Amino acid sequence: MSLGPAEVAKIAHLARLAIRDEDVPAYARNLSAILELVAQMDAADTTGVAPMAHPLNMAQRLRPDAAAEPDRRERFQAIAPQVEAGLYLVPKVIE
Amino acid sequence: MEWETVIGLEIHAQLATKSKIFSGASTAYGAAPNTQACAIDLGLPGVLPVLNRDAVRMAAMLGLAIGAEVARRSVFARKNYFYPDLPKGYQISQYELPVVGKGQLTIDLDDGSSKVIGITRAHLEEDAGKSLHEDFHGRSGIDLNRAGTPLLEIVSEPDMRSAKEAVAYMKKLHQLVVYLGICDGNMQEGSFRCDANVSVRPKGDPKFGTRAEIKNLNSFRFVERAIEFEIERQIDLIESGGKVVQETRLYDPDQGETRSMRGKEEANDYRYFPDPDLLPLVLDDAFIDAARAALPELPDVKKQRFTEQYGLSAYDAGVLTTSRALANHYEATVAALGGEPKLCANWVMGDFSAFLNKDNRDIANSPVDAAQLAGLLRRLQDRTISGKIAKEVFEAMWAGEGDADAIIEKRGLRQITDTSAIEKVIDDAIAANPDQLAQYRAGKDKLFGFFVGQVMKLSKGKANPQQVNDLLMEKLKG
């Protein structure tokens, strides 16, 4: 599977990445190479092989339900560009 | 042309955990903005999510309650999109392998019939924060207290054929999650909300029409109205030669209409992939057995038992099992009285529920408990008081004047059952109304009620009504 310039532009937009026009062919080439590698792996017969999520085949650990986190709003908001009335302020977004 | 509506619902139930699904921040409602948003909820670099055991247990309970397969192995995925109240740029959800598989729920319809609605799946995910678009100098304010709150998204099959069925399904699911104690069911606070997928097709057509998704319906009434509006809009559109487009629409309760949310379509490319921060969720027999052991008696089973054990009608049993608290109150009343299940049902559904509603209280805060209500009913049962007086006593009990016996004594409400005493009152009533007596004896039977009224009035409502009837009938004959 290979990607064209339009697909590269779409992926970049979805990821909110600004890319230069002259870099598009290189991105298309590199991304296509990754997809080709995946296609190669896809060709392997994995019938009856359980997917592995971790080299040691571990499962997710669960934590007890306890509200233990203290309020650190002031520390978090000290590095925020703009706050007011306890809220983080961001450029306006309207649905 | 005759049209058929096809509806499927996606319901988000906020799970009643103390802490968030992947962090130890509190989920308590109503805190000051961003005081319950920790580093994980903010998506700061270097943090790792750790899954809340109780959120998983609650999802398993729902799965067991709807007869679904609880997955031994499920996987968390990232759903990618950009919005300021989602700081990580992705929502952790489940995609290909959800924790709860196919199940079903039986709904009761107005005509007394029932219908089985299929449930496709239910999966765990985190909620986003809240955006406030009011005046912040042209900017939006973000509160991330809600970010990371555990949600169970329950997806139905497109099995509903009218707005009424959709509401019946939503109510039934609401009742179930509250019964299970996995969701507080508070719709005003957004703990239980619904998206509806609606399409229409010519009746008999096996293919589905193009559907529109209506977002964020947070009351039963809005669900019904929004769906009704949407059905009409789609039929009008098709009949006038147009085509329904697949899109997301928002319901505006003020205008009573749904409106397109254009521009969001492209954002539907969520590029799901397994979240590398979370290992597969593996549940063993012990975990699922423990969830099963934690299940309470479910609403349908309780309703059936009420009809069998107490001889109640399906309607009464349905009303009394609306909530666990009401059902428990009813059963405690019957137990305290030692019988008379129908009498108890009438009072619990009648005055007791009416007073709760009037004061906008829940049962936990009722001024009259089951033992006190039984104490009142005992006096009704042994004919110390009449039904009419019982209502007066109940009102006094509600106002905190004490138990039934104390009120009956204090106010002198004991019913008069002594025949000679009642006869004396009847004689007085007849003597005071010679004209009416003459008319009655001349054939005006309707005046019987007048005399009953006079006797009750003279006895201050305390004469036993049945005895008054019998004795009065005799006396009036002369």
Interface residues (C-beta under 8 A of the other chain):
Chain A: L14 R16 A53 H54 M58 A59 Q60 R61 L62 R63 P64 D65 A66 A67 A68 E69 D71 R72 R73 F76 Q77 Q82 E84 A85 G86 L87 Y88 L89 V90 P91 K92 V93 I94 E95
Chain B: T17 K18 S19 S23 G24 A25 S26 T27 A28 A32 P33 N34 T35 Q36 A37 C38 A39 L42 L44 V50 L51 N52 R53 D54 A55 V56 V75 F76 N80 F82 Y83 P84 S131 L132 H133 F136 H137 G138 R139 S140 G141 I142 D143 L144 L250 M261 K264 D269 R271 P274 L278 L279 P280 L281 V282
